[in-house]
Amino acid sequence: MGAQKSIHAGKAKIDVNVDFTHKLCASLMLPSLRNAGSPLSLIIGSLCIKHPNLFGGSEKLDVSWDKGLYDSNVSIAYRRPRPEWLCQKCFVVQHSFSPEIGVHGTPVDNFSRTGSGGVNLSRLSVGLDRNEPASSDWRSTTSIKFEHVQLVNDDGRSITRDVDGFPVTCSGSPHDNMVVLKQESQYAKANDHSFSRFSMQIEQGIPILSRWLIFNKFKFIATKGVKLGPAFLLASLTGGSIVGDMAPYQSFAIGGLGSVRGYGEGAVGSGRSCLVGNSELTFPLNKMLEGAVFLDCGTDLGSGRLVPGNPAMRQGKPGSGVGLGYGLRFKSPVGHFQVDYAINAFQQKTVYFGVSNFI
């Protein structure tokens, strides 16, 4: 199953979390993207090292490594102490690696699953995060980062084109460089009977050099939850758009868990714009078990053809889709488990398994 261990080394704290459970769950959802190279590839887990007083002045250093089935993320964050009424600054270095299934993956089984497209995204970013002091129900974060994005195949070699010969970067070279100014605002309010949450992100690419990307990307998520007697209704709306320079990996992928259930990851489409609506009604079955019924829908608003190379059209993605189904939510002291059974507009069934908060 899984295990978590905390170790104190002087003033530093090391958290290790190893989880074997997700391997079983994900293997039932997704086809194998690549052959397992070693027993370590079957392990999902995280390693976190925290030092609360790095140089003797309460400087904080956080180093974390998260490993998934086919993705990984390494992050180093350094913070200097500041009074709570001032903005908090954090220097961050991050490297992530993940398969680009949502954009370059091929839908199979009437769009219920998505196969690997052989394109993987390696992203290195270096920059500064600035968290503004909380004001009422609003929180705001501003960051500026340099990003180096490289596309590689399943063998780890740099590529400039996909299997159909279309460019996978904006520059046409094996990598894209950009400086991104990002503003994120979040609103949250809750009471005993309902809650509301809204987040908005705006990213601006700054062309410091002529070949660096210049773009503006906007995304919002609005969520509302209402208690209806013993049941709970949750509804959300997600949308976004991008203008300016663009690589396929920057498009909005629609479909999959967290988007439109009943479809594989990105199997509905990928476009310059998107609009996704989700609604779910949960109701208690006993103290530890809840039932759920849901309806999801999403569309690329006809913008799939505006993505360079039009990968969605070449893969036969419909551009819009509807999924509905039911599921179970199991809460226990060792974690939260979720099983969803969904059907898409092509009458193809999909089962989703999820595990969270596992300790």
PEPE-V231064 format. One record per run of one state. SS is the DSSP state (H for helix, E for strand, - for the rest). FROM is the first residue (numbers start at 0). LEN is the number of residues. Records with the same first field share a line. If there is no record, write none. Layout:
SS: FROM-LEN  FROM-LEN
This chain:
-: 0-1  9-2  19-1  29-9  42-1  51-8  67-4  79-8  99-1  104-1  108-4  115-4  131-3  135-2  152-5  158-2  161-5  167-7  190-3  206-8  228-2  244-3  250-1  254-14  271-1  284-4  299-4  306-4  314-5  332-2  344-4  356-3
E: 1-8  11-8  43-8  59-8  71-8  87-12  105-3  112-3  119-12  134-1  137-15  157-1  160-1  166-1  174-16  193-13  214-14  230-14  251-3  268-3  272-12  288-11  319-13  334-10  348-8
H: 20-9  38-4  100-4  247-3  303-3  310-4
